[in-house]
């Protein structure tokens, strides 16, 4: 066949008149010019938090690895009562910024910083690092439960913050048992594992393992919970469960999440910070950033023009 010739036309003969499907109704509230936000999934239903409280402040922060500045002059508030989502393409600096909030960035050889990060008004570099990481806990992209029982995974976190409790950990005192159950309940896992807390944590599903890691982080009663792509390795059902959990936690703990999933950011975040090449391009309420972005780079990113 000549490659310049169009393919032959195939005609299908019907024995009746075809039924024309009616046009789909636009989503409720949508207008003629669909915005980026209108194309995203609906936000998870939530009750507004009456009183928000600033737990961390990021002021003029620069972060570098060697001679490469990967975060450039970023200033942001982190508030209890809100979920803050950091979005941007790979290499935008959002994970580096997240890891700097509990000083994980500095364990990388050649790391450098400038600017100020404060927890409840105190510069985090004036705080003992283990104390800081109990106050600002992190959950990573891949679930990383310890190779021990469900109970001991959470009890280990409690023992780390209380040496006396650590000595009693193996005795499983009623006080410790209640603390373990409280953490599992806050993470939305207790109902699924109650009565079987001696089961190996490695036998849980991926979504359950991630919620166990969240319970382990919550057991230390942090002021801030950092989530680095917490759902990227999970199926849609587990992802939905964890997203609902994130929303429920924001009243008692400030939540910062890094995600490449724009639909997820739209569903769970109260405020969104869009970063590009280390710069904070735009920060604002989720609906404003997705529906009415002020910056052209933000508009291009949320519409899928790059990323």
C-alpha positions as CSV (number, residue, x, y, z in Angstrom):
1,X,0.0,0.0,0.0
2,X,1.2,3.5,-0.8
3,X,2.2,5.1,2.5
4,X,0.9,8.4,1.3
5,X,-2.6,7.0,0.6
6,X,-5.2,7.1,3.4
7,X,-6.4,3.8,4.8
8,X,-9.5,2.3,3.2
9,X,-12.9,3.3,4.6
10,X,-14.8,0.5,6.3
11,X,-18.6,0.9,6.3
12,X,-20.7,-0.8,9.0
13,X,-24.3,-1.6,7.9
14,X,-26.9,-1.3,10.7
15,X,-30.3,-3.0,10.7
16,X,-31.8,-0.1,12.6
17,X,-31.4,3.6,13.2
18,X,-28.6,4.3,15.7
19,X,-29.4,5.9,19.1
20,X,-27.7,9.2,19.7
21,X,-26.4,9.6,23.2
22,X,-27.4,12.9,24.8
23,X,-24.6,15.2,25.8
24,X,-23.2,14.9,29.3
25,X,-24.3,17.6,31.8
26,X,-21.4,19.8,33.0
27,X,-20.4,19.3,36.6
28,X,-22.4,21.3,39.1
29,X,-21.0,24.8,39.3
30,X,-18.8,24.5,36.3
31,X,-18.8,27.3,33.7
32,X,-18.0,27.3,30.0
33,X,-14.3,27.7,30.4
34,X,-13.2,24.7,32.5
35,X,-10.5,25.6,35.0
36,X,-7.7,23.2,36.0
37,X,-9.4,22.7,39.3
38,X,-12.7,21.7,37.7
39,X,-11.0,18.9,35.9
40,X,-9.7,17.5,39.2
41,X,-11.5,15.1,41.5
42,X,-13.8,16.6,44.1
43,X,-12.3,17.6,47.4
44,X,-12.9,15.3,50.3
45,X,-15.7,16.5,52.5
46,X,-14.3,18.2,55.6
47,X,-15.3,20.3,58.5
48,X,-13.4,23.6,58.7
49,X,-11.1,23.9,61.7
50,X,-12.2,27.0,63.7
51,X,-8.8,28.0,65.1
52,X,-5.6,27.4,63.2
53,X,-2.2,27.8,64.9
54,X,1.2,28.4,63.3
55,X,3.5,25.6,64.5
56,X,6.5,26.2,62.1
57,X,7.7,29.1,60.2
58,X,10.0,28.9,57.2
59,X,11.8,32.2,56.6
60,X,14.1,32.9,53.7
61,X,15.4,29.4,53.5
62,X,18.1,28.4,51.1
63,X,19.3,24.7,50.9
64,X,22.2,23.3,48.9
65,X,24.0,20.1,48.1
66,X,27.6,21.0,47.4
67,X,27.6,24.0,45.1
68,X,24.0,23.4,43.9
69,X,21.3,25.5,45.6
70,X,18.2,23.3,45.3
71,X,15.9,25.5,47.4
72,X,16.1,29.3,47.0
73,X,14.7,31.8,49.4
74,X,11.5,30.1,50.4
75,X,9.2,31.4,53.1
76,X,6.1,29.6,54.3
77,X,3.9,29.1,57.4
78,X,3.0,25.6,58.6
79,X,-0.2,25.7,60.6
80,X,-2.0,23.2,62.8
81,X,-5.6,22.9,61.5
82,X,-4.4,22.8,57.9
83,X,-2.9,20.5,55.4
84,X,-0.1,22.1,53.4
85,X,0.8,20.4,50.1
86,X,4.1,21.0,48.4
87,X,3.7,20.3,44.6
88,X,6.0,20.7,41.7
89,X,7.9,18.6,39.1
90,X,10.7,16.3,40.0
91,X,13.8,18.3,41.0
92,X,11.8,21.3,42.2
93,X,13.2,21.1,45.7
94,X,10.0,20.2,47.6
95,X,11.3,16.9,49.2
96,X,14.5,18.7,50.2
97,X,12.5,21.4,51.8
98,X,10.3,18.8,53.6
99,X,13.3,16.9,54.9
100,X,14.8,20.2,56.2
101,X,11.9,20.7,58.6
102,X,13.3,18.0,61.0
103,X,16.9,18.3,59.9
104,X,17.1,15.2,57.8
105,X,18.7,17.2,55.0
106,X,21.8,17.8,57.0
107,X,22.8,14.2,57.2
108,X,23.7,14.3,53.5
109,X,27.4,15.1,53.0
110,X,27.9,18.6,51.5
111,X,24.5,19.9,52.6
112,X,24.3,23.6,53.5
113,X,21.6,25.9,54.5
114,X,20.7,29.6,55.1
115,X,17.7,31.2,56.5
116,X,15.6,30.2,59.5
117,X,13.1,27.4,60.3
118,X,11.4,27.7,63.7
119,X,9.2,25.3,65.7
120,X,6.8,27.2,68.0
121,X,9.1,30.2,67.8
122,X,12.4,28.4,68.5
123,X,15.0,27.8,65.8
124,X,15.1,24.1,65.1
125,X,18.9,24.2,65.0
126,X,18.8,25.2,68.7
127,X,16.9,22.0,69.5
128,X,18.4,18.6,70.3
129,X,17.9,16.6,67.1
130,X,16.1,13.6,68.5
131,X,13.8,15.8,70.5
132,X,13.0,17.8,67.2
133,X,12.3,14.6,65.3
134,X,9.8,13.5,67.9
135,X,8.1,16.9,67.6
136,X,8.3,16.9,63.8
137,X,7.7,13.3,62.7
138,X,8.1,12.0,59.2
139,X,6.5,9.2,57.2
140,X,8.3,8.1,54.1
141,X,7.2,7.1,50.6
142,X,7.7,3.4,51.1
143,X,6.1,1.9,54.3
144,X,8.9,0.9,56.6
145,X,7.5,-1.1,59.6
146,X,10.1,-2.6,61.9
147,X,10.4,-6.4,61.7
148,X,8.5,-7.0,64.9
149,X,4.8,-7.1,66.0
150,X,2.2,-4.4,65.4
151,X,2.2,-3.7,69.1
152,X,6.0,-3.4,69.4
153,X,6.2,-1.1,66.4
154,X,4.2,1.5,68.2
155,X,5.6,0.7,71.6
156,X,9.1,1.2,70.3
157,X,8.3,4.8,69.5
158,X,6.8,5.4,72.9
159,X,9.9,3.8,74.6
160,X,12.2,6.1,72.6
161,X,10.6,9.2,74.2
162,X,10.3,7.7,77.7
163,X,13.3,5.6,79.0
164,X,11.3,4.4,82.0
165,X,8.5,3.3,79.7
166,X,11.1,1.6,77.5
167,X,12.3,-0.5,80.5
168,X,8.7,-1.7,81.0
169,X,8.0,-2.2,77.3
170,X,8.3,-6.0,77.4
171,X,5.9,-6.1,80.3
172,X,3.2,-4.4,78.3
173,X,1.8,-2.4,81.1
174,X,-1.9,-1.3,80.9
175,X,-0.7,2.3,80.5
176,X,1.5,1.4,77.5
177,X,-1.2,-0.8,76.0
178,X,-3.6,2.1,76.1
179,X,-1.1,4.4,74.5
180,X,-0.5,1.9,71.7
181,X,-4.2,1.5,71.0
182,X,-4.7,5.3,71.1
183,X,-2.0,5.7,68.4
184,X,-3.5,2.9,66.3
185,X,-7.0,4.4,66.6
186,X,-5.8,7.9,65.5
187,X,-4.2,6.2,62.5
188,X,-7.5,4.5,61.6
189,X,-6.0,1.0,62.0
190,X,-7.1,-0.3,65.4
191,X,-10.4,-1.8,64.2
192,X,-8.6,-3.8,61.6
193,X,-5.9,-5.3,63.9
194,X,-7.5,-5.3,67.4
195,X,-7.1,-8.7,69.0
196,X,-4.1,-9.5,66.9
197,X,-1.5,-7.0,67.9
198,X,1.1,-9.8,68.2
199,X,1.0,-10.4,64.4
200,X,4.1,-9.4,62.5
201,X,3.8,-6.0,61.0
202,X,5.4,-7.3,57.8
203,X,2.2,-9.4,57.3
204,X,0.0,-6.4,56.9
205,X,-1.1,-5.0,53.5
206,X,0.8,-2.1,52.1
207,X,-1.9,0.4,53.1
208,X,-2.0,-1.0,56.6
209,X,1.7,-0.9,56.9
210,X,1.7,2.8,55.9
211,X,-1.0,3.5,58.5
212,X,1.1,1.6,61.1
213,X,4.0,3.9,60.3
214,X,1.7,6.9,60.7
215,X,0.6,5.4,64.1
216,X,4.2,5.0,65.1
217,X,4.8,8.6,64.2
218,X,1.7,9.8,66.1
219,X,2.6,7.9,69.2
220,X,5.3,10.4,69.9
221,X,2.5,13.1,69.9
222,X,4.2,15.4,67.4
223,X,3.2,19.0,66.6
224,X,4.0,18.5,62.9
225,X,3.6,15.4,60.7
226,X,5.6,15.3,57.5
227,X,4.4,13.0,54.7
228,X,6.7,12.3,51.7
229,X,4.6,10.8,48.9
230,X,2.8,8.6,51.4
231,X,0.4,7.0,48.9
232,X,2.7,6.5,45.8
233,X,3.1,2.8,46.4
234,X,-0.5,2.1,47.4
235,X,-3.6,1.0,45.6
236,X,-6.6,3.4,45.1
237,X,-8.6,2.0,48.0
238,X,-5.7,2.3,50.5
239,X,-4.9,5.8,49.1
240,X,-8.5,6.9,49.8
241,X,-8.3,5.6,53.3
242,X,-5.0,7.5,54.0
243,X,-6.3,10.7,52.4
244,X,-9.3,10.6,54.7
245,X,-7.0,10.0,57.6
246,X,-4.9,13.0,56.7
247,X,-8.0,15.2,56.7
248,X,-9.0,13.9,60.2
249,X,-5.5,14.5,61.7
250,X,-5.2,18.1,60.7
251,X,-7.1,19.4,63.7
252,X,-4.6,18.0,66.2
253,X,-1.4,18.2,64.2
254,X,0.0,20.3,61.4
255,X,0.4,18.2,58.2
256,X,2.8,18.9,55.4
257,X,2.6,16.5,52.4
258,X,4.8,16.3,49.3
259,X,2.9,14.8,46.4
260,X,3.2,14.6,42.6
261,X,-0.4,13.7,42.4
262,X,-2.3,17.0,41.7
263,X,-5.7,15.3,42.2
264,X,-4.5,14.2,45.7
265,X,-3.2,17.7,46.5
266,X,-6.6,19.2,45.5
267,X,-8.5,16.6,47.5
268,X,-6.6,16.9,50.8
269,X,-4.8,20.3,51.0
270,X,-6.1,23.5,52.6
271,X,-3.1,25.4,51.2
272,X,-0.8,24.6,48.3
273,X,2.8,25.7,47.7
274,X,4.0,25.3,44.1
275,X,7.7,25.0,43.7
276,X,9.8,25.1,40.4
277,X,13.5,24.8,40.1
278,X,14.0,25.5,43.8
279,X,11.8,28.6,43.9
280,X,8.4,29.1,45.6
281,X,6.4,30.2,42.6
282,X,3.0,30.5,44.3
283,X,1.4,29.8,47.7
284,X,-2.3,30.1,48.5
285,X,-5.6,28.3,49.3
286,X,-6.0,25.1,47.3
287,X,-9.0,26.3,45.3
288,X,-7.2,29.5,44.4
289,X,-4.0,27.8,43.2
290,X,-5.8,25.2,41.1
291,X,-8.7,27.4,39.8
292,X,-7.3,30.9,39.7
293,X,-3.5,30.7,39.7
294,X,-1.8,34.1,39.7
295,X,1.4,33.0,38.0
296,X,1.7,31.6,34.4
297,X,4.1,28.9,35.5
298,X,1.5,27.7,38.1
299,X,-1.2,27.8,35.4
300,X,1.0,25.7,33.0
301,X,1.8,23.1,35.7
302,X,-1.7,22.5,37.0
303,X,-3.0,22.3,33.5
304,X,-0.5,19.7,32.6
305,X,1.7,21.8,30.2
306,X,4.8,20.5,31.9
307,X,5.8,18.3,34.8
